[in-house]
Amino acid sequence: MKILDYKDMRIIHESEVCSPELVGRLKTGLYTYSNGHIYYNNNCIKIRYDLLDNGSGEMLSEKDVLDLYLNCFDLKDNEKIRSGTPLDSQKNHRFVYIKRDMEMNEPS
């Protein structure tokens, strides 16, 4: 994983991503990125730019730079967050999550 500062055109962090789930997620592109956060399914990953801005980015590991928040919503056993969400509504400054009832096979 490389994090590039586009303003200065320099790499501010580089590390090997060890989590197979995260590697797969990043490769498929099935996530939404906004303001230093990666959203997918019912999970969120916060990129710790505050740590990277201190200039110690090259000494930090994946676990230092990425904060994982899993199962953000309380879902029933038969509910899942639909792939490809959240949808980023920049006009309304909101995210839209679509959850699916697996028993009813209907979005809600």
N, C-alpha and C positions, 0 to 999 in steps of 0.2 A: 504494500500500500504506500502510495506517495501522495503527500499533500503539498500542493504547489501554491505559493503566494503569487497570484497573477499580477499584483501591483508591482512587486519587485522582481518578478520572473525568477524566483528561486524556490527550491524545494525546502520546506520548513520541517518536514517530517518524512521519514521513510522507515518502514518496518515490515516484517513478514506477518501476514495475517494467518493465524493458526486455526481459527474456528472454521470447520468445514461448512457449517450453515451460513456463516457470513461470507465466505468465499463464494459459495453457490449463489447467494443472494446478489452479491455485487456483479458476478459474471452474467446473470440473467437480466439484470437491469430492472427487476420487478420491485421497485421501491420508489419512494418520493423523497427528494432531497430539498430541504428548505431551511435557511438560516442556521446552518451547522448541525442539523438533525436529519437522520435518515429514518424514514417511516416505512414499515412494511408489516402486513398482516396486523397483529395485535401488539406490535413491538415498536420500540423507538431506540435509536442509537444517537447519543449526543457526542459530537466531536468536541473535545476539550481544547478549543482554540485559546482559552485563557492560559493553559499550560504551554502551548506552542508559542504564544506571543512572548513568553519570558525568555525565549532563545534556547531552551533546554530540550527542544524537540528531538534532536538526534540521540538523546540518551534515554528516551521514553519507549516503552513497549506498547503493543496493541492494547493491552489491558489498562495502561495508564491513560492513553489518548481517547479511548472509546468507553463511554458509560452506557451500559445496556439496561434498558427498562423493558421487561417482558410482561406480557399479559396486562396491558394498560387498562383494558375495559373488563368489567365483570361480565362474562358471557356464560350462558347456560351450556350444558354439555353438548347440545345439538346445534349451537350457534358457532359460526366461524366468520371472521372478517374476510371479505372478498378480496382476492388477489388483485393487485393493481390499484388498491386504495391505500391511503387516502388520496382523494382528488384535491388538488390545490386550487382553491378559488382565490386568486390574487385580487380580483375585483372586490370581493367581500372580506378578504383577510381571514378566511376560514378554511379548514380542512373538512372534507366530507368522507366519512367512512360508510361503507355499505356492508351490512352484516347479512349473512344468509342463514336461514333456518334449514338445516340439512334434512330434517324430517319432512318439512313442507316444501322444500326446494324453492323457496320464494325469498327474494330480497326484502329487507325491512329498513 
